[in-house]
Amino acid sequence: MAREFFFRCQRSGNCCRVGTGRVWLKDGEAEAIAGELGLSQQGFADRHLVAVDGRISLRERADGRCVLLEGSCHCTAYAARPQQCRDYPDWPILRDDPTAFERAAAYCPGIQQLPEPEPRRAGMQALLDVMAEQPVPEGRAPCLRASGPRPVSSLETDAFLQAFPHASSTREQPCPALEGESCKAGQAAPGICRNLPPERGFQLERQIQSLAENCGYPWSKADWTVILPDRVAAWHASELSLSVFDV
């Protein structure tokens, strides 16, 4: 069985454009999508459907993207999307096949896997050793001085939650370590908050990913404003313990 996981869509569009597969349509779905697109049923079928082994599927473009995908993450028929798309990632094949699940988790940032006790203990200890060698945030908080994405890993986020267990699961809430214009995270601060030169920051990122792989710690990475509340929601929905000291 696959690991326990929590899902909250991040609208990456990766599930619509990564790899290959089939989006199988149930009875009535083709008609609903055609209506949503303002096409006749025959026109929709000619342009967007393909028959495979007696079943009807949406076409894929040459690069593997769903024919209904516009840009990186906009489904042109979202309101009438097939049930298969609505159910993702809660598919039997992903629940029952760990290899298939790991592939999905690798390209979908909305899937938050939680570590089992031993990988969690090992990952936390290894991360503490690495982060003890890095500077902690001082002065005006780095998040107030920089713009753009601030990617943070699942391992770093879980370590942060050890120090700030009451963080909110709502994406609009500010970082709980922010007090005025100062960051109070200290050694719990993720690498992106450590004021490292770009090359050193890249090295640290690779180092953390390597130790997570060695410990079997489930890996994901997303902007801090997204991954923090999503990890909080994942732990709250789980029966696993957030505290490494309880395992």
One Martini backbone bead per residue (centre of mass of N, CA, C, O) as a GRO file, in nm:
protein
  247
    1MET     BB    1   0.100   0.034   0.015
    2ALA     BB    2   0.064   0.347   0.039
    3ARG     BB    3   0.112   0.617   0.181
    4GLU     BB    4   0.014   0.845   0.370
    5PHE     BB    5  -0.214   1.115   0.266
    6PHE     BB    6  -0.248   1.453   0.144
    7PHE     BB    7  -0.490   1.668  -0.038
    8ARG     BB    8  -0.416   1.989  -0.212
    9CYS     BB    9  -0.461   2.183  -0.455
   10GLN     BB   10  -0.210   2.384  -0.662
   11ARG     BB   11  -0.239   2.429  -0.971
   12SER     BB   12  -0.006   2.299  -1.166
   13GLY     BB   13  -0.104   2.080  -1.402
   14ASN     BB   14   0.058   1.805  -1.399
   15CYS     BB   15  -0.179   1.592  -1.433
   16CYS     BB   16  -0.224   1.717  -1.748
   17ARG     BB   17   0.120   1.698  -1.850
   18VAL     BB   18   0.232   1.428  -1.721
   19GLY     BB   19   0.290   1.201  -1.910
   20THR     BB   20   0.083   0.913  -1.946
   21GLY     BB   21  -0.267   0.851  -2.040
   22ARG     BB   22  -0.612   0.808  -1.940
   23VAL     BB   23  -0.933   0.970  -1.998
   24TRP     BB   24  -1.214   0.834  -1.896
   25LEU     BB   25  -1.547   0.814  -2.007
   26LYS     BB   26  -1.856   0.853  -1.912
   27ASP     BB   27  -2.170   0.862  -1.923
   28GLY     BB   28  -2.233   1.200  -2.042
   29GLU     BB   29  -1.953   1.355  -2.048
   30ALA     BB   30  -1.921   1.442  -2.341
   31GLU     BB   31  -2.175   1.620  -2.349
   32ALA     BB   32  -2.092   1.815  -2.121
   33ILE     BB   33  -1.828   1.919  -2.247
   34ALA     BB   34  -1.943   2.022  -2.511
   35GLY     BB   35  -2.126   2.232  -2.375
   36GLU     BB   36  -1.899   2.392  -2.232
   37LEU     BB   37  -1.751   2.452  -2.525
   38GLY     BB   38  -1.969   2.493  -2.761
   39LEU     BB   39  -2.019   2.206  -2.891
   40SER     BB   40  -2.076   1.964  -3.073
   41GLN     BB   41  -2.069   1.633  -3.039
   42GLN     BB   42  -1.918   1.577  -3.305
   43GLY     BB   43  -1.702   1.796  -3.285
   44PHE     BB   44  -1.581   1.696  -3.021
   45ALA     BB   45  -1.513   1.407  -3.106
   46ASP     BB   46  -1.322   1.477  -3.345
   47ARG     BB   47  -1.115   1.659  -3.164
   48HIS     BB   48  -1.114   1.500  -2.842
   49LEU     BB   49  -1.153   1.194  -2.927
   50VAL     BB   50  -1.087   0.838  -2.840
   51ALA     BB   51  -1.065   0.500  -2.933
   52VAL     BB   52  -1.004   0.231  -2.681
   53ASP     BB   53  -1.096  -0.073  -2.654
   54GLY     BB   54  -1.409   0.041  -2.649
   55ARG     BB   55  -1.320   0.319  -2.539
   56ILE     BB   56  -1.341   0.655  -2.407
   57SER     BB   57  -1.109   0.926  -2.472
   58LEU     BB   58  -0.908   1.164  -2.428
   59ARG     BB   59  -0.691   1.341  -2.576
   60GLU     BB   60  -0.350   1.381  -2.673
   61ARG     BB   61  -0.086   1.536  -2.716
   62ALA     BB   62   0.233   1.494  -2.822
   63ASP     BB   63   0.337   1.593  -2.514
   64GLY     BB   64   0.083   1.476  -2.314
   65ARG     BB   65  -0.131   1.675  -2.316
   66CYS     BB   66  -0.425   1.772  -2.259
   67VAL     BB   67  -0.667   1.890  -2.477
   68LEU     BB   68  -0.797   2.087  -2.237
   69LEU     BB   69  -0.534   2.233  -2.202
   70GLU     BB   70  -0.443   2.566  -2.090
   71GLY     BB   71  -0.152   2.608  -2.060
   72SER     BB   72  -0.054   2.499  -1.735
   73CYS     BB   73  -0.371   2.512  -1.556
   74HIS     BB   74  -0.616   2.524  -1.774
   75CYS     BB   75  -0.941   2.413  -1.785
   76THR     BB   76  -1.182   2.443  -2.038
   77ALA     BB   77  -1.381   2.212  -1.862
   78TYR     BB   78  -1.399   2.219  -1.547
   79ALA     BB   79  -1.711   2.203  -1.473
   80ALA     BB   80  -1.708   1.919  -1.676
   81ARG     BB   81  -1.523   1.730  -1.568
   82PRO     BB   82  -1.425   1.435  -1.513
   83GLN     BB   83  -1.433   1.207  -1.262
   84GLN     BB   84  -1.135   1.129  -1.274
   85CYS     BB   85  -1.038   1.422  -1.211
   86ARG     BB   86  -1.194   1.463  -0.941
   87ASP     BB   87  -1.050   1.207  -0.789
   88TYR     BB   88  -0.786   1.315  -0.781
   89PRO     BB   89  -0.572   1.072  -0.624
   90ASP     BB   90  -0.829   0.870  -0.567
   91TRP     BB   91  -0.702   0.591  -0.685
   92PRO     BB   92  -0.663   0.259  -0.690
   93ILE     BB   93  -0.372   0.252  -0.814
   94LEU     BB   94  -0.255   0.450  -0.589
   95ARG     BB   95  -0.339   0.275  -0.339
   96ASP     BB   96  -0.204  -0.019  -0.452
   97ASP     BB   97   0.056   0.129  -0.601
   98PRO     BB   98   0.353   0.251  -0.502
   99THR     BB   99   0.483   0.329  -0.772
  100ALA     BB  100   0.253   0.505  -0.881
  101PHE     BB  101   0.247   0.696  -0.640
  102GLU     BB  102   0.537   0.807  -0.660
  103ARG     BB  103   0.498   0.937  -0.933
  104ALA     BB  104   0.273   1.131  -0.850
  105ALA     BB  105   0.428   1.272  -0.611
  106ALA     BB  106   0.660   1.388  -0.796
  107TYR     BB  107   0.447   1.585  -0.975
  108CYS     BB  108   0.256   1.645  -0.717
  109PRO     BB  109   0.238   1.907  -0.479
  110GLY     BB  110  -0.048   1.822  -0.334
  111ILE     BB  111   0.105   1.579  -0.222
  112GLN     BB  112   0.113   1.476   0.123
  113GLN     BB  113   0.346   1.303   0.279
  114LEU     BB  114   0.399   1.083   0.554
  115PRO     BB  115   0.600   0.976   0.795
  116GLU     BB  116   0.733   0.739   0.945
  117PRO     BB  117   0.887   0.711   1.240
  118GLU     BB  118   1.183   0.643   1.149
  119PRO     BB  119   1.223   0.849   0.919
  120ARG     BB  120   1.159   1.088   1.101
  121ARG     BB  121   1.386   1.062   1.305
  122ALA     BB  122   1.622   1.060   1.103
  123GLY     BB  123   1.556   1.324   0.952
  124MET     BB  124   1.562   1.521   1.189
  125GLN     BB  125   1.853   1.468   1.283
  126ALA     BB  126   1.995   1.535   1.016
  127LEU     BB  127   1.886   1.825   0.994
  128LEU     BB  128   1.997   1.940   1.257
  129ASP     BB  129   2.295   1.903   1.181
  130VAL     BB  130   2.289   2.089   0.931
  131MET     BB  131   2.152   2.353   1.057
  132ALA     BB  132   2.372   2.414   1.278
  133GLU     BB  133   2.569   2.539   1.033
  134GLN     BB  134   2.363   2.768   1.003
  135PRO     BB  135   2.231   3.058   0.979
  136VAL     BB  136   2.025   3.278   1.135
  137PRO     BB  137   1.784   3.491   1.148
  138GLU     BB  138   1.834   3.848   1.106
  139GLY     BB  139   1.656   4.098   1.158
  140ARG     BB  140   1.498   4.135   0.892
  141ALA     BB  141   1.294   3.946   0.744
  142PRO     BB  142   1.339   3.778   0.453
  143CYS     BB  143   1.031   3.782   0.354
  144LEU     BB  144   1.043   4.115   0.348
  145ARG     BB  145   1.296   4.137   0.124
  146ALA     BB  146   1.157   3.930  -0.067
  147SER     BB  147   1.064   3.802  -0.383
  148GLY     BB  148   0.884   3.546  -0.465
  149PRO     BB  149   0.957   3.239  -0.445
  150ARG     BB  150   0.965   2.997  -0.145
  151PRO     BB  151   1.114   2.712  -0.132
  152VAL     BB  152   1.005   2.415   0.053
  153SER     BB  153   1.034   2.137   0.234
  154SER     BB  154   0.894   1.886   0.413
  155LEU     BB  155   1.118   1.854   0.623
  156GLU     BB  156   1.144   2.153   0.707
  157THR     BB  157   0.847   2.192   0.785
  158ASP     BB  158   0.837   1.980   1.014
  159ALA     BB  159   1.055   2.115   1.183
  160PHE     BB  160   0.903   2.379   1.227
  161LEU     BB  161   0.650   2.236   1.370
  162GLN     BB  162   0.799   2.173   1.632
  163ALA     BB  163   0.808   2.490   1.712
  164PHE     BB  164   0.507   2.539   1.544
  165PRO     BB  165   0.222   2.362   1.614
  166HIS     BB  166   0.003   2.626   1.566
  167ALA     BB  167  -0.023   2.637   1.286
  168SER     BB  168  -0.189   2.712   1.007
  169SER     BB  169  -0.416   2.576   0.741
  170THR     BB  170  -0.417   2.864   0.622
  171ARG     BB  171  -0.288   3.039   0.352
  172GLU     BB  172  -0.344   3.349   0.459
  173GLN     BB  173  -0.154   3.315   0.682
  174PRO     BB  174   0.096   3.399   0.861
  175CYS     BB  175   0.385   3.346   0.981
  176PRO     BB  176   0.449   3.238   1.311
  177ALA     BB  177   0.757   3.368   1.321
  178LEU     BB  178   0.631   3.648   1.288
  179GLU     BB  179   0.753   3.955   1.451
  180GLY     BB  180   0.678   4.187   1.286
  181GLU     BB  181   1.009   4.208   1.133
  182SER     BB  182   1.072   3.933   1.276
  183CYS     BB  183   1.246   3.626   1.307
  184LYS     BB  184   1.172   3.335   1.539
  185ALA     BB  185   1.287   3.048   1.435
  186GLY     BB  186   1.577   2.996   1.406
  187GLN     BB  187   1.663   2.661   1.379
  188ALA     BB  188   1.370   2.623   1.226
  189ALA     BB  189   1.461   2.744   0.976
  190PRO     BB  190   1.464   2.747   0.666
  191GLY     BB  191   1.684   2.786   0.412
  192ILE     BB  192   1.539   3.042   0.278
  193CYS     BB  193   1.586   3.199   0.581
  194ARG     BB  194   1.933   3.213   0.593
  195ASN     BB  195   2.097   3.409   0.406
  196LEU     BB  196   2.217   3.274   0.154
  197PRO     BB  197   2.399   3.221  -0.087
  198PRO     BB  198   2.309   3.085  -0.375
  199GLU     BB  199   2.514   2.846  -0.379
  200ARG     BB  200   2.463   2.754  -0.086
  201GLY     BB  201   2.160   2.709  -0.115
  202PHE     BB  202   2.184   2.485  -0.326
  203GLN     BB  203   2.353   2.289  -0.156
  204LEU     BB  204   2.149   2.258   0.073
  205GLU     BB  205   1.921   2.144  -0.092
  206ARG     BB  206   2.075   1.888  -0.182
  207GLN     BB  207   2.139   1.785   0.102
  208ILE     BB  208   1.845   1.749   0.201
  209GLN     BB  209   1.750   1.557  -0.021
  210SER     BB  210   1.957   1.333   0.035
  211LEU     BB  211   1.878   1.273   0.332
  212ALA     BB  212   1.585   1.202   0.272
  213GLU     BB  213   1.645   0.960   0.091
  214ASN     BB  214   1.817   0.799   0.302
  215CYS     BB  215   1.558   0.799   0.516
  216GLY     BB  216   1.270   0.794   0.367
  217TYR     BB  217   1.163   1.083   0.319
  218PRO     BB  218   0.908   1.242   0.213
  219TRP     BB  219   0.893   1.433  -0.091
  220SER     BB  220   0.849   1.790  -0.104
  221LYS     BB  221   0.779   2.106  -0.292
  222ALA     BB  222   0.711   2.454  -0.198
  223ASP     BB  223   0.576   2.718  -0.118
  224TRP     BB  224   0.555   2.837   0.195
  225THR     BB  225   0.246   2.935   0.177
  226VAL     BB  226   0.165   2.626   0.106
  227ILE     BB  227   0.319   2.397   0.265
  228LEU     BB  228   0.254   2.470   0.553
  229PRO     BB  229  -0.063   2.437   0.560
  230ASP     BB  230  -0.059   2.151   0.428
  231ARG     BB  231   0.098   2.009   0.655
  232VAL     BB  232  -0.095   2.074   0.878
  233ALA     BB  233  -0.341   1.931   0.752
  234ALA     BB  234  -0.211   1.652   0.732
  235TRP     BB  235  -0.159   1.607   1.037
  236HIS     BB  236  -0.455   1.652   1.132
  237ALA     BB  237  -0.563   1.403   0.941
  238SER     BB  238  -0.381   1.226   1.110
  239GLU     BB  239  -0.253   0.952   1.319
  240LEU     BB  240   0.005   1.072   1.325
  241SER     BB  241   0.285   1.207   1.464
  242LEU     BB  242   0.438   1.519   1.490
  243SER     BB  243   0.620   1.421   1.714
  244VAL     BB  244   0.937   1.291   1.747
  245PHE     BB  245   0.912   1.219   2.064
  246ASP     BB  246   0.669   0.991   2.011
  247VAL     BB  247   0.840   0.758   1.836
   0.00000   0.00000   0.00000
